[in-house]
């Protein structure tokens, strides 16, 4: 599946949720399903500044594709991280650079998160995009 197909799948998944309580519950469930980052990788070097909660992001390249691991101490943020990993992990940098991340807008997440959480998501995406630009 490519980035567009994965994002369309996420949009469809969120479209059946009736209200924002259901959306937040779904994000919490996604967050519970995200593999925890091992303690030795919860370092200052992997920390994302400007996030409402603690967020750690570990990035690398494996066989020409982006390899991402992420964690947070907040379940909603972990849910958002799980979505970002679902879209970008295992993808070629060129595909990421040539694609638009539309699922945040189309699910309403970009406008319905708190301003500080929304800024944190932008910081996470900008960090990933900076890494990808350097490895394409």
C-alpha positions as CSV (number, residue, x, y, z in Angstrom):
1,X,0.0,0.0,0.0
2,X,1.3,3.5,-0.8
3,X,1.0,6.6,1.3
4,X,-2.2,7.8,-0.3
5,X,-3.9,4.5,0.1
6,X,-2.9,4.3,3.8
7,X,-4.2,7.8,4.4
8,X,-7.4,7.0,2.7
9,X,-7.8,4.0,4.9
10,X,-7.2,6.2,8.0
11,X,-9.8,8.7,6.8
12,X,-12.3,6.0,6.2
13,X,-11.6,4.5,9.7
14,X,-12.2,7.9,11.4
15,X,-15.3,8.7,9.2
16,X,-17.4,6.1,11.1
17,X,-16.7,7.7,14.5
18,X,-19.8,9.7,15.6
19,X,-18.2,12.4,17.8
20,X,-15.0,13.7,19.2
21,X,-15.3,11.5,22.3
22,X,-15.2,8.5,20.0
23,X,-12.2,10.0,18.1
24,X,-10.3,10.5,21.3
25,X,-11.2,6.9,22.5
26,X,-9.9,5.6,19.1
27,X,-6.7,7.5,19.5
28,X,-6.2,6.2,23.0
29,X,-6.7,2.6,21.7
30,X,-4.2,3.2,18.9
31,X,-1.8,4.6,21.5
32,X,-2.1,1.5,23.7
33,X,-1.3,-0.6,20.6
34,X,1.9,1.3,19.8
35,X,5.1,-0.5,20.8
36,X,6.9,1.3,23.6
37,X,10.3,2.7,22.8
38,X,13.0,1.1,24.9
39,X,14.2,3.2,27.8
40,X,17.7,3.5,26.3
41,X,16.2,5.3,23.3
42,X,14.1,7.8,25.4
43,X,17.0,10.2,25.3
44,X,17.3,14.0,24.9
45,X,18.7,13.3,21.3
46,X,15.4,11.5,20.4
47,X,13.1,14.0,22.2
48,X,10.9,16.3,20.1
49,X,10.9,19.8,21.5
50,X,7.7,21.9,21.6
51,X,5.3,19.1,22.4
52,X,2.7,19.2,25.1
53,X,3.8,15.8,26.4
54,X,7.1,14.0,26.2
55,X,7.7,12.6,22.7
56,X,10.6,10.5,21.5
57,X,11.3,9.7,17.9
58,X,13.9,7.4,16.6
59,X,14.6,7.5,12.9
60,X,16.9,5.6,10.5
61,X,17.1,4.1,7.1
62,X,16.8,0.4,6.3
63,X,17.1,-1.0,2.8
64,X,16.3,2.5,1.3
65,X,13.2,3.0,3.4
66,X,12.4,5.1,6.5
67,X,12.4,3.2,9.8
68,X,10.5,5.0,12.6
69,X,10.0,4.2,16.2
70,X,8.2,6.6,18.5
71,X,6.7,6.9,21.9
72,X,5.1,9.4,24.3
73,X,4.0,9.6,27.9
74,X,0.5,10.6,26.7
75,X,-1.9,8.1,25.1
76,X,-3.6,10.5,22.7
77,X,-0.2,11.5,21.4
78,X,0.9,7.9,21.2
79,X,-2.3,7.4,19.0
80,X,-1.3,10.2,16.7
81,X,2.3,8.8,16.6
82,X,0.9,5.4,15.6
83,X,-1.0,7.0,12.7
84,X,2.1,8.9,11.5
85,X,4.2,5.6,11.7
86,X,1.4,3.8,9.8
87,X,1.7,6.3,7.0
88,X,5.5,6.8,6.8
89,X,7.3,3.9,8.4
90,X,8.8,1.6,5.7
91,X,8.3,4.2,3.0
92,X,10.9,5.5,0.6
93,X,12.0,9.1,1.3
94,X,11.1,10.1,-2.3
95,X,7.5,8.9,-1.8
96,X,7.2,10.9,1.4
97,X,8.6,14.0,-0.2
98,X,6.3,13.6,-3.2
99,X,3.2,13.1,-1.1
100,X,0.9,15.4,0.9
101,X,-0.1,14.4,4.4
102,X,-3.8,15.0,4.1
103,X,-5.2,12.6,6.7
104,X,-4.8,15.0,9.6
105,X,-7.0,17.6,7.8
106,X,-9.5,15.1,6.4
107,X,-10.1,13.4,9.8
108,X,-10.4,16.8,11.5
109,X,-7.4,16.1,13.8
110,X,-5.5,19.2,12.6
111,X,-8.3,21.5,13.7
112,X,-9.7,19.7,16.7
113,X,-6.6,19.0,18.7
114,X,-5.6,21.5,21.3
115,X,-3.3,24.2,19.9
116,X,-0.3,23.0,21.9
117,X,-0.9,19.4,20.8
118,X,-1.4,20.5,17.2
119,X,1.9,22.4,17.4
120,X,3.6,19.3,18.7
121,X,2.3,17.2,15.8
122,X,3.7,19.9,13.4
123,X,7.1,19.6,15.2
124,X,7.0,15.8,14.9
125,X,6.2,16.0,11.1
126,X,8.8,18.7,10.5
127,X,11.4,16.5,12.3
128,X,10.6,13.5,10.1
129,X,10.5,15.6,7.0
130,X,13.9,17.1,7.8
131,X,15.4,13.6,8.2
132,X,13.8,12.4,5.0
133,X,15.1,15.4,3.0
134,X,18.6,14.5,4.2
135,X,18.2,10.9,3.1
136,X,16.5,11.1,-0.3
